[in-house]
Amino acid sequence: MRILIVEDTPDVGEAIVAWLSRVGYAVDWQMTGEGARDALNVQSYDLIILDVMLPDIDGFTLLGQLRA
């Protein structure tokens, strides 16, 4: 399973990525909504863990764009 983490707080993102990687998941991490959108343009994901308060595009807006 490939998972995309979208989290702008470094210690939180690192902890999530470390734990999911330890239990065997392929994990990519982006710190901005733009970075997440770029990653989604080149890779498909089974799960996205999305922070709602990002520095550029808030998570709700990004989710709406993904669903459209």
Secondary structure by P-SEA (a helix, b strand, c coil): cbbbbbcccaaaaaaaaaaaaaaccbbbbbccaaaaaaaaacccccccccccccccccaaaaaaaaac
